Amino acid sequence: MKNVLSDAWLAQKIELTKVGDGFSGATGLRVENMVSAFVRLILVIAGLAFFFILVIGGIKWILSGGDKAHTEGARNQITAALVGLVIVFSAWAIIGLIKTFFGVDLLNIEIPSI
């Protein structure tokens, strides 16, 4: 399984040069790198958020003490978290399918120069 933070992505760096009191020349900062990083960030944040919602729902279920209303609320939260995780992993799988079938890697976008 390929790591989300591939070697090529980790090798990219932003070069800032000090000019007087400020910085200029962010040479490694490009739109396609920012878009790819944003897509990865959204997938990671969404996955973590739904995982923590799932854990909190499990804790609520344990602490409900058999109260039907609290148990139902915890069950609904767990169901929503699982649906969210399925959506996040489906999005990741669709990105992989797009790369396989069309050759477009949305996690490592390259915009050709004119």
Order of alpha helices (4+ residues) and beta strands (2+ residues): alpha-beta-beta-alpha-alpha
